[in-house]
Amino acid sequence: MPSTLDSQLIAAAWRNDIATAKRLIDAGANVNALDDTVQSAFLIAASEGYLDLLDLTLAHGADVRSLDSYHGTALIRAAERGHAAVVGRLLQAGVAVNHVNNLGWTALHEAVILGKGTLEYVDTVRLLIAGGAERNKSAVNDGVTPVQAAKDRDQTAVSAALDAKADAGALLDAVTAGDADKVAASLAAGAKIETRDDHRRTALLLASQEDRVDVARLLVQLGADPDAQDDRKDSAWLVTGVTGSVAMLETLLPANPDLTLRNRFGGVSVIPASERGHVDYVRRVVKTRINVNHVNDLGWTALLEAIILGKGTKPWQEIVQILVDAGADPSLADKDGGTPLAHAESSGYDEIAKILRAAGAR
């Protein structure tokens, strides 16, 4: 029987109460303690898709070999429910991908047989394939393979992932083409996730450059580095400021990119985004912890670039307003002492000048 602390931790896990769970763990609760239904905080986090709770349990000694009442792993529980991000984290933690539970199924069997064929399950299947799941492994009881189960259920996208073939050398080409199924197959064949091309671009950086969101999501969930820089000092995260892809920004944020990382001009991602008029991107990125007053090697902030290199039209007017509202300092001048207001006035950008004056600029 679990101790009182352990029982309280299991109850907190069901509620996804991270603060209470952390307090109880600090007080000595065991993340692997099982109740009379063979549930632990770790197993609950996996089955319910509670990623932050899962990370907490892993950081405090979660036993990745622990089994539930079906003799199944945490990975099987997560795969059954299509919790792709959890599946990725568990694969990184080393949970056995081809473990068979007492129903005779692996995680891949459960993702197909009990899955719905939706995007979450397609992502889950790709992750399991990349992690080495056996696609043609027969179920113990009826001999059905994941490949056959997907076809029987008309899970077209899942079948495509299961049928994809690629060797280890095909990774970067598959990334560029946006073929997430072949990316998974290439990883399964032994490709290294941080493989680089002749310009030192990683698979994730290429995915970001080409705005291949499905591919990037797969790579992120497998632990790809969002901060790896190429020979031009671009990274997957920094490139989003150039492309202006909000979808890619959202895909990369769970990888905790370094928002202070600098490009070859000494800038952070909000600066090129402001220069290029990526309104939606700027609106989203200022809600992160990015420094809107960062100064690049040219001596310019995002606000200065939006004015000096922008066109003064509606997109740049919106960006200036967004930056000011987010705390951009309208008094920060360039290396020659030129303020944002002075540049706006000299360029005849009356609307931008009006915004800056309202913000107290001189």
NURODREN-487834 format. One record per residue (C-alpha): residue number from 0; x negated, y negated, z negated. Coordinates in steps of 0.02 Angstrom, whole numbers, plus 50000, padded with zeros to 5 digits. Layout:
+------+-------+-------+-------+
: resi :  east : north :    up :
+------+-------+-------+-------+
:  NUM :     X :     Y :     Z :
...
+------+-------+-------+-------+
This chain:
+------+-------+-------+-------+
: resi :  east : north :    up :
+------+-------+-------+-------+
:    0 : 50000 : 50000 : 50000 :
:    1 : 49938 : 49825 : 50037 :
:    2 : 49896 : 49709 : 49894 :
:    3 : 50004 : 49559 : 49855 :
:    4 : 49885 : 49446 : 49952 :
:    5 : 49887 : 49565 : 50099 :
:    6 : 50077 : 49574 : 50099 :
:    7 : 50086 : 49384 : 50096 :
:    8 : 49964 : 49377 : 50242 :
:    9 : 50070 : 49499 : 50343 :
:   10 : 50224 : 49392 : 50308 :
:   11 : 50130 : 49235 : 50360 :
:   12 : 50074 : 49323 : 50519 :
:   13 : 50253 : 49361 : 50569 :
:   14 : 50292 : 49175 : 50547 :
:   15 : 50134 : 49126 : 50642 :
:   16 : 50093 : 49017 : 50492 :
:   17 : 49909 : 48983 : 50527 :
:   18 : 49878 : 48868 : 50379 :
:   19 : 49948 : 48992 : 50253 :
:   20 : 49859 : 49137 : 50337 :
:   21 : 49693 : 49046 : 50326 :
:   22 : 49721 : 49005 : 50143 :
:   23 : 49763 : 49186 : 50104 :
:   24 : 49612 : 49252 : 50199 :
:   25 : 49500 : 49131 : 50107 :
:   26 : 49575 : 49198 : 49946 :
:   27 : 49530 : 49377 : 49995 :
:   28 : 49673 : 49444 : 50100 :
:   29 : 49621 : 49579 : 50224 :
:   30 : 49668 : 49550 : 50407 :
:   31 : 49664 : 49739 : 50435 :
:   32 : 49777 : 49787 : 50289 :
:   33 : 49926 : 49891 : 50349 :
:   34 : 50101 : 49889 : 50276 :
:   35 : 50217 : 50039 : 50271 :
:   36 : 50268 : 50007 : 50454 :
:   37 : 50084 : 50010 : 50507 :
:   38 : 50075 : 49824 : 50541 :
:   39 : 49927 : 49712 : 50503 :
:   40 : 49899 : 49526 : 50531 :
:   41 : 49784 : 49572 : 50675 :
:   42 : 49908 : 49690 : 50759 :
:   43 : 50050 : 49566 : 50735 :
:   44 : 49951 : 49427 : 50817 :
:   45 : 49922 : 49538 : 50968 :
:   46 : 50101 : 49599 : 50989 :
:   47 : 50180 : 49428 : 50962 :
:   48 : 50057 : 49333 : 51071 :
:   49 : 49995 : 49221 : 50931 :
:   50 : 49827 : 49172 : 51005 :
:   51 : 49768 : 49055 : 50867 :
:   52 : 49813 : 49185 : 50736 :
:   53 : 49722 : 49317 : 50837 :
:   54 : 49565 : 49209 : 50842 :
:   55 : 49579 : 49185 : 50654 :
:   56 : 49589 : 49372 : 50622 :
:   57 : 49446 : 49409 : 50742 :
:   58 : 49339 : 49280 : 50655 :
:   59 : 49373 : 49368 : 50490 :
:   60 : 49330 : 49545 : 50534 :
:   61 : 49479 : 49613 : 50629 :
:   62 : 49448 : 49796 : 50671 :
:   63 : 49471 : 49807 : 50860 :
:   64 : 49487 : 49997 : 50843 :
:   65 : 49638 : 49987 : 50727 :
:   66 : 49796 : 50077 : 50785 :
:   67 : 49982 : 50051 : 50758 :
:   68 : 50120 : 50178 : 50724 :
:   69 : 50117 : 50231 : 50906 :
:   70 : 49930 : 50263 : 50892 :
:   71 : 49909 : 50114 : 51007 :
:   72 : 49782 : 49975 : 51007 :
:   73 : 49812 : 49789 : 50993 :
:   74 : 49776 : 49781 : 51180 :
:   75 : 49919 : 49900 : 51220 :
:   76 : 50038 : 49798 : 51115 :
:   77 : 49988 : 49635 : 51202 :
:   78 : 49993 : 49713 : 51376 :
:   79 : 50168 : 49782 : 51349 :
:   80 : 50233 : 49606 : 51319 :
:   81 : 50130 : 49518 : 51452 :
:   82 : 50029 : 49412 : 51332 :
:   83 : 49891 : 49382 : 51459 :
:   84 : 49787 : 49260 : 51357 :
:   85 : 49787 : 49382 : 51211 :
:   86 : 49740 : 49525 : 51328 :
:   87 : 49592 : 49425 : 51390 :
:   88 : 49534 : 49385 : 51214 :
:   89 : 49549 : 49567 : 51160 :
:   90 : 49450 : 49626 : 51311 :
:   91 : 49313 : 49504 : 51264 :
:   92 : 49320 : 49571 : 51086 :
:   93 : 49288 : 49747 : 51149 :
:   94 : 49454 : 49837 : 51125 :
:   95 : 49450 : 50002 : 51222 :
:   96 : 49539 : 49968 : 51387 :
:   97 : 49585 : 50148 : 51429 :
:   98 : 49642 : 50207 : 51257 :
:   99 : 49795 : 50321 : 51266 :
:  100 : 49935 : 50304 : 51137 :
:  101 : 50051 : 50442 : 51078 :
:  102 : 50171 : 50403 : 51221 :
:  103 : 50032 : 50455 : 51338 :
:  104 : 50006 : 50280 : 51406 :
:  105 : 49861 : 50157 : 51421 :
:  106 : 49878 : 49968 : 51414 :
:  107 : 49891 : 49966 : 51603 :
:  108 : 50032 : 50094 : 51601 :
:  109 : 50128 : 49989 : 51476 :
:  110 : 50101 : 49826 : 51571 :
:  111 : 50180 : 49908 : 51724 :
:  112 : 50308 : 50029 : 51653 :
:  113 : 50374 : 49914 : 51518 :
:  114 : 50331 : 49753 : 51609 :
:  115 : 50439 : 49643 : 51718 :
:  116 : 50323 : 49610 : 51864 :
:  117 : 50325 : 49424 : 51827 :
:  118 : 50174 : 49308 : 51833 :
:  119 : 50127 : 49345 : 51653 :
:  120 : 50121 : 49531 : 51693 :
:  121 : 50027 : 49504 : 51855 :
:  122 : 49897 : 49406 : 51757 :
:  123 : 49893 : 49544 : 51626 :
:  124 : 49866 : 49679 : 51758 :
:  125 : 49727 : 49580 : 51841 :
:  126 : 49641 : 49558 : 51674 :
:  127 : 49652 : 49742 : 51633 :
:  128 : 49584 : 49788 : 51804 :
:  129 : 49439 : 49667 : 51784 :
:  130 : 49408 : 49744 : 51613 :
:  131 : 49391 : 49918 : 51685 :
:  132 : 49566 : 49992 : 51671 :
:  133 : 49588 : 50153 : 51770 :
:  134 : 49720 : 50115 : 51901 :
:  135 : 49751 : 50296 : 51948 :
:  136 : 49748 : 50370 : 51773 :
:  137 : 49893 : 50491 : 51751 :
:  138 : 50009 : 50470 : 51603 :
:  139 : 49995 : 50617 : 51485 :
:  140 : 50179 : 50664 : 51485 :
:  141 : 50238 : 50644 : 51666 :
:  142 : 50077 : 50615 : 51763 :
:  143 : 50133 : 50446 : 51832 :
:  144 : 49991 : 50326 : 51873 :
:  145 : 50002 : 50136 : 51856 :
:  146 : 49990 : 50123 : 52046 :
:  147 : 50139 : 50238 : 52071 :
:  148 : 50239 : 50159 : 51929 :
:  149 : 50222 : 49986 : 52008 :
:  150 : 50281 : 50050 : 52177 :
:  151 : 50428 : 50142 : 52098 :
:  152 : 50482 : 49979 : 52015 :
:  153 : 50458 : 49870 : 52170 :
:  154 : 50333 : 49762 : 52077 :
:  155 : 50258 : 49692 : 52236 :
:  156 : 50133 : 49572 : 52160 :
:  157 : 50077 : 49699 : 52030 :
:  158 : 50055 : 49828 : 52167 :
:  159 : 49948 : 49707 : 52267 :
:  160 : 49834 : 49684 : 52117 :
:  161 : 49822 : 49872 : 52089 :
:  162 : 49786 : 49907 : 52272 :
:  163 : 49652 : 49773 : 52294 :
:  164 : 49475 : 49830 : 52328 :
:  165 : 49314 : 49730 : 52326 :
:  166 : 49133 : 49764 : 52286 :
:  167 : 49030 : 49667 : 52160 :
:  168 : 48954 : 49557 : 52294 :
:  169 : 49123 : 49493 : 52351 :
:  170 : 49159 : 49390 : 52195 :
:  171 : 49118 : 49214 : 52255 :
:  172 : 49198 : 49239 : 52426 :
:  173 : 49356 : 49302 : 52342 :
:  174 : 49356 : 49151 : 52227 :
:  175 : 49339 : 49029 : 52371 :
:  176 : 49479 : 49117 : 52464 :
:  177 : 49590 : 49106 : 52311 :
:  178 : 49615 : 49295 : 52305 :
:  179 : 49636 : 49331 : 52120 :
:  180 : 49669 : 49515 : 52154 :
:  181 : 49501 : 49536 : 52240 :
:  182 : 49416 : 49434 : 52104 :
:  183 : 49481 : 49559 : 51976 :
:  184 : 49427 : 49704 : 52085 :
:  185 : 49253 : 49631 : 52108 :
:  186 : 49233 : 49608 : 51920 :
:  187 : 49289 : 49787 : 51896 :
:  188 : 49155 : 49839 : 52019 :
:  189 : 49023 : 49758 : 51911 :
:  190 : 49012 : 49577 : 51966 :
:  191 : 48949 : 49461 : 51830 :
:  192 : 49073 : 49326 : 51784 :
:  193 : 48936 : 49192 : 51780 :
:  194 : 48866 : 49239 : 51952 :
:  195 : 48802 : 49083 : 52043 :
:  196 : 48783 : 49039 : 52226 :
:  197 : 48635 : 48952 : 52309 :
:  198 : 48689 : 48786 : 52234 :
:  199 : 48707 : 48863 : 52061 :
:  200 : 48896 : 48853 : 52068 :
:  201 : 48983 : 48983 : 51960 :
:  202 : 49144 : 49071 : 52006 :
:  203 : 49242 : 48956 : 51890 :
:  204 : 49162 : 48800 : 51963 :
:  205 : 49206 : 48858 : 52140 :
:  206 : 49383 : 48895 : 52085 :
:  207 : 49398 : 48719 : 52014 :
:  208 : 49326 : 48638 : 52171 :
:  209 : 49449 : 48733 : 52281 :
:  210 : 49592 : 48711 : 52157 :
:  211 : 49619 : 48900 : 52147 :
:  212 : 49722 : 48897 : 51989 :
:  213 : 49768 : 49082 : 51982 :
:  214 : 49585 : 49129 : 51999 :
:  215 : 49529 : 49001 : 51870 :
:  216 : 49659 : 49063 : 51745 :
:  217 : 49593 : 49241 : 51764 :
:  218 : 49413 : 49185 : 51741 :
:  219 : 49454 : 49075 : 51591 :
:  220 : 49548 : 49215 : 51505 :
:  221 : 49396 : 49326 : 51528 :
:  222 : 49283 : 49196 : 51447 :
:  223 : 49203 : 49105 : 51594 :
:  224 : 49101 : 48952 : 51546 :
:  225 : 49189 : 48788 : 51594 :
:  226 : 49029 : 48689 : 51559 :
:  227 : 48907 : 48779 : 51675 :
:  228 : 48834 : 48647 : 51790 :
:  229 : 48769 : 48667 : 51967 :
:  230 : 48622 : 48582 : 52053 :
:  231 : 48725 : 48421 : 52067 :
:  232 : 48772 : 48427 : 51881 :
:  233 : 48953 : 48466 : 51922 :
:  234 : 49049 : 48584 : 51807 :
:  235 : 49221 : 48661 : 51823 :
:  236 : 49289 : 48529 : 51704 :
:  237 : 49199 : 48380 : 51780 :
:  238 : 49263 : 48426 : 51953 :
:  239 : 49443 : 48405 : 51896 :
:  240 : 49411 : 48218 : 51882 :
:  241 : 49363 : 48217 : 52065 :
:  242 : 49504 : 48326 : 52130 :
:  243 : 49633 : 48253 : 52012 :
:  244 : 49712 : 48424 : 51986 :
:  245 : 49819 : 48420 : 51830 :
:  246 : 49857 : 48605 : 51851 :
:  247 : 49671 : 48645 : 51846 :
:  248 : 49647 : 48529 : 51697 :
:  249 : 49782 : 48625 : 51603 :
:  250 : 49704 : 48791 : 51654 :
:  251 : 49533 : 48741 : 51590 :
:  252 : 49584 : 48662 : 51425 :
:  253 : 49608 : 48830 : 51337 :
:  254 : 49423 : 48863 : 51373 :
:  255 : 49379 : 48713 : 51264 :
:  256 : 49272 : 48621 : 51392 :
:  257 : 49145 : 48494 : 51330 :
:  258 : 49233 : 48329 : 51363 :
:  259 : 49069 : 48235 : 51335 :
:  260 : 48978 : 48327 : 51474 :
:  261 : 48908 : 48204 : 51602 :
:  262 : 48902 : 48214 : 51791 :
:  263 : 48755 : 48157 : 51898 :
:  264 : 48810 : 47977 : 51877 :
:  265 : 48816 : 47994 : 51688 :
:  266 : 49005 : 47991 : 51686 :
:  267 : 49142 : 48094 : 51606 :
:  268 : 49292 : 48159 : 51703 :
:  269 : 49408 : 48012 : 51672 :
:  270 : 49290 : 47895 : 51766 :
:  271 : 49296 : 47972 : 51941 :
:  272 : 49481 : 48005 : 51917 :
:  273 : 49510 : 47820 : 51882 :
:  274 : 49404 : 47769 : 52030 :
:  275 : 49500 : 47883 : 52148 :
:  276 : 49674 : 47834 : 52092 :
:  277 : 49724 : 48002 : 52016 :
:  278 : 49866 : 47930 : 51911 :
:  279 : 49940 : 48092 : 51845 :
:  280 : 49769 : 48159 : 51799 :
:  281 : 49721 : 48001 : 51704 :
:  282 : 49889 : 48001 : 51615 :
:  283 : 49856 : 48179 : 51556 :
:  284 : 49671 : 48171 : 51518 :
:  285 : 49685 : 48020 : 51403 :
:  286 : 49792 : 48130 : 51290 :
:  287 : 49639 : 48239 : 51258 :
:  288 : 49492 : 48186 : 51151 :
:  289 : 49400 : 48111 : 51299 :
:  290 : 49315 : 47945 : 51269 :
:  291 : 49402 : 47817 : 51379 :
:  292 : 49264 : 47691 : 51340 :
:  293 : 49120 : 47801 : 51397 :
:  294 : 48991 : 47703 : 51497 :
:  295 : 48905 : 47790 : 51642 :
:  296 : 48730 : 47762 : 51711 :
:  297 : 48794 : 47621 : 51821 :
:  298 : 48853 : 47530 : 51665 :
:  299 : 49036 : 47557 : 51708 :
:  300 : 49183 : 47622 : 51607 :
:  301 : 49336 : 47706 : 51683 :
:  302 : 49422 : 47536 : 51675 :
:  303 : 49283 : 47451 : 51772 :
:  304 : 49278 : 47588 : 51903 :
:  305 : 49466 : 47580 : 51927 :
:  306 : 49447 : 47395 : 51967 :
:  307 : 49279 : 47385 : 52056 :
:  308 : 49300 : 47541 : 52163 :
:  309 : 49490 : 47548 : 52168 :
:  310 : 49606 : 47461 : 52290 :
:  311 : 49708 : 47357 : 52170 :
:  312 : 49870 : 47437 : 52228 :
:  313 : 50004 : 47523 : 52126 :
:  314 : 49906 : 47682 : 52081 :
:  315 : 49760 : 47581 : 52011 :
:  316 : 49878 : 47461 : 51925 :
:  317 : 49957 : 47610 : 51838 :
:  318 : 49787 : 47681 : 51791 :
:  319 : 49731 : 47517 : 51715 :
:  320 : 49889 : 47511 : 51611 :
:  321 : 49867 : 47693 : 51557 :
:  322 : 49686 : 47663 : 51508 :
:  323 : 49726 : 47505 : 51411 :
:  324 : 49869 : 47593 : 51321 :
:  325 : 49749 : 47735 : 51278 :
:  326 : 49625 : 47617 : 51196 :
:  327 : 49512 : 47564 : 51339 :
:  328 : 49421 : 47405 : 51285 :
:  329 : 49454 : 47267 : 51414 :
:  330 : 49306 : 47167 : 51346 :
:  331 : 49173 : 47297 : 51393 :
:  332 : 49072 : 47217 : 51531 :
:  333 : 48955 : 47291 : 51660 :
:  334 : 48765 : 47274 : 51656 :
:  335 : 48778 : 47100 : 51732 :
:  336 : 48907 : 47040 : 51608 :
:  337 : 49054 : 47056 : 51725 :
:  338 : 49213 : 47097 : 51629 :
:  339 : 49359 : 47197 : 51697 :
:  340 : 49461 : 47037 : 51705 :
:  341 : 49326 : 46944 : 51800 :
:  342 : 49314 : 47084 : 51927 :
:  343 : 49503 : 47091 : 51947 :
:  344 : 49514 : 46904 : 51974 :
:  345 : 49371 : 46899 : 52098 :
:  346 : 49452 : 47039 : 52199 :
:  347 : 49622 : 46956 : 52198 :
:  348 : 49703 : 47096 : 52099 :
:  349 : 49834 : 46986 : 52017 :
:  350 : 49940 : 47126 : 51943 :
:  351 : 49788 : 47207 : 51863 :
:  352 : 49730 : 47040 : 51796 :
:  353 : 49902 : 47016 : 51720 :
:  354 : 49891 : 47185 : 51632 :
:  355 : 49718 : 47143 : 51563 :
:  356 : 49771 : 46971 : 51501 :
:  357 : 49920 : 47051 : 51412 :
:  358 : 49794 : 47167 : 51328 :
:  359 : 49696 : 47017 : 51265 :
:  360 : 49559 : 47015 : 51397 :
:  361 : 49463 : 46857 : 51435 :
+------+-------+-------+-------+
